[in-house]
Amino acid sequence: MSKIKTYRGLLTDGVQQKINLKIEIKDNCPLNNFTPCKKFDCAWFTQIRGTHPQTGEEIDEYGCAIAMLPLLLIENSRQSSQAGAAIESFRNEMVKANNLSNLLKLKKK
């Protein structure tokens, strides 16, 4: 499997240049002494479906679960951040409601 990555970088004279790098990924198993991957004969070879957390494009591919860990960790981190933001928003609403309730109780007295 080879992937072409595009990078933008500044050269030493300050000119920005677009560079295409072709990255050859070897299909070796880190769990089996870096021998060639057994693909569907391996329990770690799984199908991943969803949205790529960095590009937003749909993913539906088979691959090594160990090799997919960085991608899955990024997605897990993103989901945790969203959950934290939702909890904080809920907390803020509850504080407002509690303050309003306390004010109403004080006015009744």
C-alpha positions as MATLAB code, in Angstrom:
seq = 'MSKIKTYRGLLTDGVQQKINLKIEIKDNCPLNNFTPCKKFDCAWFTQIRGTHPQTGEEIDEYGCAIAMLPLLLIENSRQSSQAGAAIESFRNEMVKANNLSNLLKLKKK';
ca = [
       0.000    0.000    0.000;
       1.445    3.372   -0.929;
       0.076    6.751   -0.101;
       0.917   10.116   -1.562;
       1.071   12.900    0.996;
       1.267   16.577    0.089;
       3.218   18.882    2.371;
       3.673   22.626    2.232;
       6.840   24.042    3.637;
       9.065   27.072    3.513;
      12.399   26.795    1.816;
      15.474   28.486    3.254;
      14.894   31.569    1.066;
      11.336   31.988    2.438;
       9.532   30.696   -0.672;
       6.672   28.323    0.025;
       6.719   25.154   -2.055;
       4.329   22.237   -2.368;
       6.093   18.892   -2.042;
       4.588   15.500   -2.932;
       6.051   12.576   -1.032;
       5.253    8.987   -1.883;
       5.315    6.932    1.296;
       5.689    3.191    0.918;
       4.204    1.412    3.920;
       5.552   -2.089    4.446;
       2.921   -4.675    5.245;
       4.786   -6.273    8.157;
       3.209   -7.490   11.399;
       4.623   -6.000   14.612;
       3.054   -8.856   16.595;
       4.611  -11.636   14.498;
       8.277  -10.596   14.407;
       7.651   -8.248   11.427;
       6.872  -11.081    9.035;
       4.436  -10.294    6.177;
       0.847   -9.662    7.262;
      -1.496  -12.675    7.209;
      -4.476  -10.428    6.350;
      -7.760  -12.292    6.936;
      -6.032  -15.159    8.780;
      -5.211  -12.731   11.607;
      -7.691  -11.801   14.334;
      -6.310   -8.232   14.409;
      -7.203   -7.659   10.739;
     -10.556   -5.862   11.039;
     -12.894   -3.610    9.115;
     -13.079    0.038   10.110;
     -16.077    2.159    9.075;
     -16.769    5.757    9.901;
     -15.480    9.245    9.295;
     -11.788   10.122    9.287;
     -11.264   12.451   12.275;
      -8.790   14.711   10.490;
     -10.135   14.899    6.927;
     -13.851   14.216    7.427;
     -13.999   11.735    4.549;
     -15.809    8.415    4.889;
     -13.695    5.359    5.750;
     -14.640    1.771    4.914;
     -11.517   -0.342    4.787;
      -9.879   -3.422    6.207;
      -6.603   -3.124    8.030;
      -4.532   -4.090   11.019;
      -6.071   -2.913   14.292;
      -2.586   -2.141   15.619;
      -1.863    0.084   12.603;
      -5.252    1.811   13.020;
      -4.634    2.690   16.688;
      -3.376    6.262   16.067;
      -6.482    7.026   14.000;
      -8.767    5.512   16.630;
      -7.014    7.379   19.444;
      -7.517   10.681   17.620;
     -11.220    9.922   17.213;
     -11.509    8.877   20.870;
      -9.882   12.132   21.961;
     -12.256   14.153   19.786;
     -15.291   12.359   21.192;
     -14.052   12.891   24.762;
     -13.656   16.603   24.115;
     -17.172   16.834   22.710;
     -18.575   14.951   25.700;
     -16.723   17.286   28.074;
     -18.137   20.329   26.287;
     -21.677   18.909   26.461;
     -21.312   18.182   30.185;
     -19.986   21.695   30.830;
     -22.887   23.209   28.902;
     -25.371   21.096   30.879;
     -23.705   22.148   34.136;
     -23.970   25.822   33.211;
     -27.687   25.433   32.453;
     -28.252   23.676   35.765;
     -26.431   26.467   37.646;
     -28.658   29.059   35.951;
     -31.804   27.089   36.825;
     -30.620   26.646   40.424;
     -29.900   30.373   40.788;
     -33.341   31.226   39.423;
     -34.964   28.735   41.798;
     -33.077   30.250   44.756;
     -34.194   33.757   43.761;
     -37.834   32.639   43.581;
     -37.565   31.024   47.026;
     -36.101   34.246   48.482;
     -38.899   36.343   46.971;
     -41.553   34.079   48.523;
     -40.199   34.713   52.039;
];
